[in-house]
Amino acid sequence: MDQTVAASGAPGSLADPGAPGSGPDIVSGSRARLTLPSALRWLRLVLGIVPFGVYVTLGLLIPMIAVAIGAFKNPNGGFTLSNIRTATSGIYLHGFEQSIILSVVTSILPAIFGLLIAYAIFTAKRGNLLRQVTVTASGVFANFGGVPLAFLFIASLGSTGLITHWLANMGIDIYANGFSLYSLTGVIVVYFYFQMPLMVLVILPALEGLRPSWREAAENMGARTWDYWRFVGGPVLFPSFLGCVLLLFGSALSAYATAEALTNGTIPLTSIQIGSFLNGNVIAGQENVGKALGLGMVVIIAVAMIFYVALQRRAAKWLR
């Protein structure tokens, strides 16, 4: 009996057409209405993303796709793997090895020294003026490269450079001991000039993100300096540090003008070899080997990115 009454639309039940929240009103009320303010907000969000999307498409995706397609084309336009085989053998393989060694050394060591310099600035008392001066100088040094930087080091550390002459007067002959500015070691020294300031610029905001209250709370619980950096500051700073190392790695891997001006292409770096292809120094039938070299550099950066994401996920567990 009760079930029959409820099904027939008892007053106050959901089946009652006059009950609040029943009937057509609940259906129409549940539908989101597209109003003019919401449409304008959505359009504003889309317009904010469109410039970045266009920039990424034109500056990254389309060139990368063109390089990837061209790496597998022969001079007649057909498919071939000879470009990949050539780019991964002989002098080109040696160029990849030299480039990776150069990038690893000039990313890890400048990252460590740059972190120490940035931490010294971060902990300095009355460091506002020091920070402004250091950040300004780092911005200048980090963007100083190419032929002017090569000339600067040739005039100072070249075989007849000023600093070389001073050291020789003190009885230290760096060239007699095996150093040469025009070798891979010399290029590493030159890269330190702009890699360390770049590290200071990119890691300083991460250091400023460390809250003083975290340090105070750790000290109140009896933690020493090592304990704080081991369990609090280090895990928080580690993902940012990895990102900075990856940035330095990519900067060193893609740098071209400084090494080319300094060594005149005598060091087999991949970026210099690609530049030779762009300048027209191409053997007949190997027109697309330069694109294969470019594809190889894209793969190296992709592997570094995957490695960074994996480490960042592992480091993120420490923050939970």
C-alpha positions in Angstrom: 0.0 0.0 0.0 2.7 2.5 1.0 4.7 1.6 -2.1 1.7 2.2 -4.3 1.1 5.6 -2.8 4.8 6.6 -3.1 4.8 5.4 -6.7 1.6 7.3 -7.6 3.2 10.6 -6.5 2.6 11.2 -2.8 3.0 14.8 -1.6 6.6 15.5 -0.8 8.0 12.5 -2.6 10.4 12.6 -5.6 7.6 11.4 -7.8 5.4 14.4 -6.9 5.5 16.9 -9.8 5.1 19.7 -7.3 7.9 18.7 -5.0 10.9 21.0 -4.8 13.8 19.7 -6.9 11.7 17.4 -9.0 10.5 17.5 -12.5 11.9 19.5 -15.4 13.4 22.2 -13.1 16.1 19.8 -11.8 17.1 18.9 -15.3 17.4 22.4 -16.6 19.2 23.5 -13.4 21.9 20.9 -13.7 22.9 22.0 -17.1 25.8 24.5 -17.2 24.7 27.7 -18.9 27.3 29.4 -21.2 27.1 33.0 -20.1 29.0 35.9 -21.6 31.4 36.3 -18.6 32.4 32.6 -18.6 32.9 32.7 -22.4 35.1 35.8 -22.1 37.2 34.0 -19.3 37.6 30.9 -21.5 38.6 33.1 -24.5 41.1 35.0 -22.3 42.7 31.7 -21.2 42.9 30.4 -24.8 44.4 33.7 -26.0 47.1 33.4 -23.3 48.1 30.0 -24.5 48.0 30.6 -28.2 51.2 32.7 -28.5 53.2 30.1 -26.6 51.7 27.3 -28.7 52.5 29.1 -31.9 56.1 29.8 -30.6 56.6 26.1 -29.7 55.1 24.9 -33.0 57.1 27.2 -35.2 60.4 27.2 -33.2 60.5 23.6 -31.9 58.0 21.1 -33.3 58.2 21.9 -37.0 62.0 22.2 -37.2 62.4 19.0 -35.2 60.0 17.2 -37.5 61.8 18.5 -40.5 65.1 17.4 -39.1 63.8 13.9 -38.2 62.3 13.4 -41.7 65.4 14.7 -43.5 67.6 12.4 -41.5 66.1 9.4 -43.3 66.1 10.9 -46.8 68.7 10.2 -49.5 69.6 13.0 -52.0 66.8 11.7 -54.3 64.2 12.0 -51.6 63.9 8.3 -50.9 64.1 6.5 -47.6 67.5 5.5 -46.3 69.4 4.6 -43.1 72.8 5.5 -44.5 72.7 9.0 -42.9 72.1 7.5 -39.5 74.9 5.0 -40.0 77.3 7.7 -41.1 76.3 10.0 -38.2 77.0 7.2 -35.7 80.4 6.1 -36.9 83.9 7.4 -37.5 84.6 11.1 -36.8 80.9 11.9 -36.2 80.7 9.3 -33.4 83.8 10.8 -31.9 82.2 14.2 -32.1 79.2 12.9 -30.0 81.7 11.5 -27.5 83.6 14.7 -27.2 80.4 16.8 -27.0 79.0 14.6 -24.2 82.2 14.8 -22.2 82.4 18.5 -22.7 78.7 19.0 -21.7 78.9 16.7 -18.6 82.1 18.4 -17.2 80.9 21.9 -17.9 77.5 21.2 -16.4 78.3 19.4 -13.1 81.4 21.3 -12.0 79.9 24.8 -12.8 76.7 23.7 -11.1 78.5 22.8 -7.9 80.6 26.0 -7.8 77.7 28.1 -8.9 75.6 26.7 -6.1 78.3 27.5 -3.5 78.5 31.1 -4.8 74.8 31.5 -4.8 74.5 30.1 -1.3 77.2 32.6 -0.1 75.2 35.4 -1.6 72.0 34.0 -0.1 73.4 33.8 3.4 75.4 37.1 3.3 74.3 39.7 5.8 73.1 42.9 4.2 73.3 41.1 0.9 70.8 43.2 -1.0 73.5 45.3 -2.7 75.7 42.3 -3.2 72.9 40.3 -4.7 72.0 43.0 -7.2 75.6 43.4 -8.2 76.2 39.7 -8.5 73.0 39.1 -10.5 73.7 41.9 -12.9 77.3 40.7 -13.4 76.1 37.1 -13.8 73.6 38.2 -16.4 76.4 39.9 -18.4 78.9 37.1 -18.1 76.3 34.4 -18.9 75.4 36.1 -22.2 79.0 36.9 -23.2 80.2 34.4 -25.8 81.2 33.8 -29.3 84.1 35.5 -31.0 84.6 38.2 -28.3 84.9 35.6 -25.6 87.3 33.5 -27.6 89.5 36.6 -28.3 89.4 37.5 -24.5 90.8 34.1 -23.6 93.3 34.0 -26.5 94.6 37.4 -25.2 94.8 36.2 -21.7 95.5 32.4 -21.7 96.8 31.9 -25.2 100.4 30.8 -25.9 101.5 34.4 -25.9 98.7 35.7 -23.6 99.1 38.1 -20.7 98.3 35.7 -17.9 100.5 33.0 -19.6 103.4 35.5 -19.7 102.9 36.4 -16.0 102.9 32.7 -15.0 106.0 32.1 -17.1 107.8 34.9 -15.2 107.0 33.1 -12.0 108.4 29.9 -13.4 105.1 28.2 -14.3 104.9 27.3 -18.0 101.3 25.9 -18.4 101.9 25.0 -22.0 105.0 23.0 -21.2 102.9 21.0 -18.7 100.4 19.9 -21.3 97.7 22.7 -21.2 96.5 24.2 -24.4 93.7 26.7 -24.8 93.0 25.2 -28.2 92.2 21.7 -27.0 89.2 20.2 -25.3 90.6 21.2 -21.9 90.9 24.8 -23.0 87.3 24.8 -24.3 86.2 23.5 -20.9 88.0 26.3 -19.2 86.3 28.9 -21.5 82.9 27.3 -21.0 83.3 27.8 -17.2 83.3 31.5 -17.8 79.6 31.6 -18.8 78.3 28.4 -17.2 79.0 29.4 -13.6 77.2 32.8 -13.9 74.3 31.0 -15.6 74.1 28.6 -12.6 74.1 31.5 -10.1 71.2 33.1 -12.0 69.0 30.0 -12.1 69.7 28.5 -8.7 69.4 31.7 -6.6 65.6 31.9 -6.8 65.4 28.2 -5.6 67.6 29.1 -2.6 65.4 32.0 -1.8 62.5 29.6 -1.8 63.9 27.9 1.3 61.9 29.2 4.3 63.8 30.4 7.3 61.2 28.8 9.5 62.2 25.3 8.3 65.8 25.9 9.5 64.5 27.3 12.8 62.2 24.3 13.3 65.0 21.9 12.5 67.3 23.6 15.0 64.6 23.6 17.7 64.4 19.8 17.3 68.1 19.4 17.8 69.1 19.1 14.1 72.6 20.0 13.1 73.5 21.8 9.9 74.2 18.5 8.1 70.9 17.1 9.4 69.0 20.1 8.0 70.5 19.8 4.6 70.2 16.0 4.6 66.6 15.8 5.5 65.0 19.2 4.7 67.0 21.6 2.6 68.6 19.1 0.3 65.5 17.2 -0.8 63.7 20.5 -1.4 66.5 21.9 -3.4 67.5 18.7 -5.2 64.9 18.8 -8.1 65.8 22.5 -8.8 69.5 21.6 -8.8 68.9 18.8 -11.3 67.0 21.2 -13.5 69.8 23.6 -13.5 72.3 20.9 -14.3 70.1 19.9 -17.2 70.0 23.5 -18.4 73.8 23.8 -18.3 74.1 20.5 -20.1 71.9 21.7 -22.9 73.7 25.0 -23.1 77.1 23.4 -23.4 75.9 20.8 -25.9 74.4 23.3 -28.2 77.1 26.0 -27.9 78.8 26.6 -31.2 80.3 30.1 -31.8 82.8 30.1 -28.9 84.3 26.7 -29.7 84.4 27.4 -33.4 86.2 30.7 -33.0 88.6 29.3 -30.4 89.7 26.1 -32.2 88.7 26.8 -35.8 87.0 23.4 -35.9 90.0 21.4 -34.9 88.0 19.7 -32.1 85.3 17.3 -33.4 82.3 18.7 -31.6 78.9 17.8 -33.0 77.7 21.4 -33.0 80.8 22.4 -35.1 80.2 19.5 -37.5 76.6 20.6 -38.0 77.8 24.1 -38.6 80.1 22.8 -41.3 77.1 21.2 -43.1 75.2 24.5 -42.9 78.2 26.3 -44.4 78.2 24.0 -47.4 81.1 21.8 -46.5 79.3 18.7 -47.6 80.5 15.5 -49.4 78.4 14.4 -52.3 75.7 12.1 -51.2 75.9 13.2 -47.6 73.7 16.3 -47.7 71.4 15.0 -45.0 74.0 13.7 -42.6 73.9 17.1 -40.8 70.2 16.5 -40.1 71.1 13.0 -38.7 73.6 14.7 -36.4 70.9 17.1 -35.3 68.5 14.2 -34.7 71.2 12.6 -32.5 71.4 15.8 -30.4 67.7 15.8 -30.0 67.8 12.2 -28.8 70.6 13.0 -26.3 68.5 15.9 -24.9 65.4 13.6 -24.7 67.3 11.0 -22.8 68.6 13.6 -20.4 65.0 14.9 -19.9 63.8 11.4 -19.1 66.6 10.9 -16.6 65.8 14.2 -15.0 62.0 13.4 -14.7 62.8 10.0 -13.2 65.1 11.6 -10.6 62.6 14.4 -9.9 59.8 12.0 -9.2 62.1 10.1 -6.8 63.1 13.3 -5.1 59.4 14.4 -4.9 58.8 11.4 -2.6 61.0 13.0 0.0 58.7 16.0 0.2 55.6 14.0 1.1 
